[in-house]
Amino acid sequence: MKAALLREYHRRPELVDRPVPEPVRHTDVLVRVGAAGVCATDLHAIDGLMEPAGVTLPLVLGHENAGWVEAVGDGVTTVRPGDAVLVYPPYSCGLCVPCRRGNDMHCVRHAFTGLTV
């Protein structure tokens, strides 16, 4: 698969070939990306401004994605291969107080696709 890899700040990301991942955990969902956006957050990462948010290099950029479910772990029940999906970039635990209040962007275990994972 192709990926936009940022190796150095203030340089253009490189388009590189990466191995296609496979679901490892029972909750994993593999998405075949059909479209990926570039936003200001990506540009800030390129400029080195996202380190306070946990960004380290090298980094595969991209968190605004849409595509189709390619494969799922055995515990996934909400989507199946072939389903069209949007990728919601924040990872949250669903258990801490902010998550239970519906404020997952303030999760105490917050991570973000295309930035910190």
N, C-alpha and C positions, 0 to 999 in steps of 0.2 A: 504494500500500500504506500501511497505518497504521504509525506508529512512535511510541514513547514518547520524546520529546525533552526532555532536561534542559538548560535554558538557563542557570539560575542555581542555585547551591547553596541549600539550605534552602527550596526551592519545589517544588511538585508538578510532575512532568513533564507536558508538553503532549502530547496525542494529535494528531499532525500527519500530513498526507499527504506521502508521499515517492515519487519515481519508482521503478518496479520495476527493480531492477538486472538486468544481463545478464552472463553469463559472458564475461570478457575474456581471461583467461589460459587456457592449455590444461588447467590443473589445477583450474579453478573449478567449483564445484557451487552451483547456485541452489536454495534450499530454500523452498518455500511453507510458512510457519509455520502450524501448526494449533493450537498451544498454546504459551504462554510463561509461565514462572513468574517470580515476584518473590521474591528471596531477600535475605538480610542484606547481601550485597555491594552490591546495588542501593540498599538503604537507606543504607549507608555512603557510597556515591557521592553520593547526594542530600545527605547531611550534610557533604560536602566532605572526607571522611576518606580518599579513595582517590587523592589527588594523588601521594603517595609511590610508588604503584604505576604511575604514568604517566597517570592520568586527567586529561583536559583537557576543558573545555566549549567549545561545545555537544557533547553526547554522546547518541547513541541508546542507551538502556538495553536490557538483555535479553541474557542468555547461557544461560538454561535454556529451550531450545526443542526442539520436536519437530514434524515435519511430513512433507512428501513432496518428493522430488526433482522439480523443475520443469524444469531444464535442466542440461546438463553441458558442460564444455569438451571439445575433441576428444581430449585425452590421458587422460580419466577412464575407467577400465575397471572400477571396483569397484561402482559404482551406476549406475542409469539412471533416466530420467524415470518417475515413478509409484512408485518405491520409497519405503517408509516409513523415516524416519531420525530419530535423535536427534542433536542438534548437540553435539559435544564442544568446549567453548569454548577450550581452549588451542591456540595455534598453536605448533608446534615445527619445528625444521629437520630433525630426523632424522639429523643428521650429527655433531653435537658429542658429546663424551664422555658427558655425562648422558643424551642421547637414545639413544645406542647401548647404554647400560646399562639402558634401559627407564625412565628417570627423567625423562620429558619435561617435567614441571612445573619442572625446574631447567635447562631449555634456555638456552643463552647468548643466543639470539635470541628468547626467549619473548615472546609477545603473547597477548592474551586478548579473545575476542569479547565485545562489550558493555562493555568497559572501555578497552582501548587500541587496538582496531580495530573 
